[in-house]
Amino acid sequence: MWSLMPEANGLPYRLVNVPIKDSPLSDCGGLCGDLDIQIKLEDDGVFSDLFVVKGIEIGHEIVSVHLLEPQLQNMADEILLTVAEAMSLEPPSPVFVIVGAVVPYTLKVIRGNIPQGF
């Protein structure tokens, strides 16, 4: 069981969970394990060993996991992740193109609430 929580109560969330099937990992060519099984587990409301997050705001967030294994009681861990810089890619995924098409991408970094394109 995975959960996200802000470093301090009352602060907004800095991370959101991205379903595996909607993440870039869904196209990793088998290097990420058996994604079909992990996607089915996630769709069935059962967590897998893979939890994809996306930063939505600069700051810290705690990602915690608790193993639900009858023989192993109180198996849990947590890690503090830092979102160092808010950025996005334009156009956002998914982008459908035909063969030979050229799609210009722009990386946008938000600094001081002002988006800057690169």
C-alpha positions in Angstrom: 0.0 0.0 0.0 1.6 3.3 -1.1 0.7 6.8 0.1 1.8 10.4 -0.3 1.9 13.0 2.4 3.3 16.5 2.5 6.4 17.0 4.8 4.4 19.2 7.1 0.6 19.1 7.8 -1.4 21.7 6.1 1.0 22.2 3.1 -0.3 21.4 -0.4 0.8 18.1 -2.1 3.9 18.4 -4.3 3.5 14.9 -5.9 0.7 13.1 -7.5 0.5 9.4 -8.4 0.5 8.7 -12.1 -1.1 5.3 -13.1 1.5 3.1 -14.7 -0.5 2.7 -17.9 -0.5 6.5 -18.3 3.1 7.0 -17.5 6.1 7.0 -19.8 7.1 3.6 -18.2 4.2 2.0 -20.1 6.6 2.1 -23.2 9.8 1.0 -21.6 10.2 -2.1 -23.8 10.2 -4.7 -21.0 13.0 -3.1 -19.1 10.7 -2.3 -16.2 9.6 -5.8 -15.5 6.2 -7.3 -16.4 4.2 -4.1 -16.7 1.0 -6.0 -17.8 0.8 -7.6 -14.4 1.6 -4.4 -12.5 -1.0 -2.5 -14.5 -3.6 -5.1 -13.8 -2.8 -5.1 -10.1 -3.1 -1.3 -10.1 -6.4 -1.3 -12.0 -7.8 -3.9 -9.5 -6.9 -1.6 -6.6 -4.0 -3.8 -5.5 -0.7 -2.1 -5.4 2.4 -3.4 -7.1 6.1 -2.9 -6.4 6.1 0.1 -8.8 4.6 3.5 -7.8 5.0 6.3 -10.3 4.8 9.9 -9.1 4.9 13.3 -10.8 6.1 16.5 -9.2 3.5 19.3 -9.4 5.0 21.9 -7.1 8.4 22.7 -5.7 9.0 21.3 -2.2 9.2 18.0 -0.2 6.9 15.1 0.0 7.0 11.8 1.9 6.3 8.7 -0.1 5.6 5.7 2.2 4.9 2.1 1.6 3.3 -0.6 3.9 3.5 -4.2 2.9 0.3 -6.1 3.4 1.8 -9.6 4.0 0.1 -11.8 6.6 3.3 -13.5 7.7 5.2 -10.2 8.0 3.7 -7.7 10.4 4.7 -4.0 10.3 6.8 -4.0 7.2 6.9 -0.3 6.2 9.3 2.3 4.9 9.2 5.9 3.7 11.4 8.3 1.7 11.5 12.0 1.5 11.5 13.2 -2.2 12.3 16.7 -3.3 10.7 18.4 -6.2 13.5 20.8 -7.1 12.1 22.7 -10.0 8.6 22.8 -11.6 8.8 22.1 -15.3 6.6 20.8 -18.1 6.9 19.8 -21.7 4.7 21.4 -24.4 2.8 19.8 -26.1 1.9 17.5 -23.3 1.7 13.7 -23.8 0.3 11.8 -25.5 1.1 13.3 -28.9 -0.1 11.4 -32.0 1.8 12.1 -35.2 2.1 10.5 -38.6 5.4 9.2 -40.0 7.7 12.0 -41.1 6.0 14.7 -39.0 8.1 17.1 -37.0 6.9 18.1 -33.5 8.7 21.0 -31.8 8.8 20.6 -28.1 9.3 23.4 -25.6 10.5 22.8 -22.0 8.8 25.3 -19.7 10.3 26.0 -16.3 8.3 27.9 -13.7 10.4 30.3 -11.6 8.8 32.9 -9.4 5.3 31.9 -10.8 6.5 32.9 -14.3 6.7 30.2 -17.0 9.9 30.4 -19.0 10.3 28.5 -22.3 13.6 26.9 -23.4 
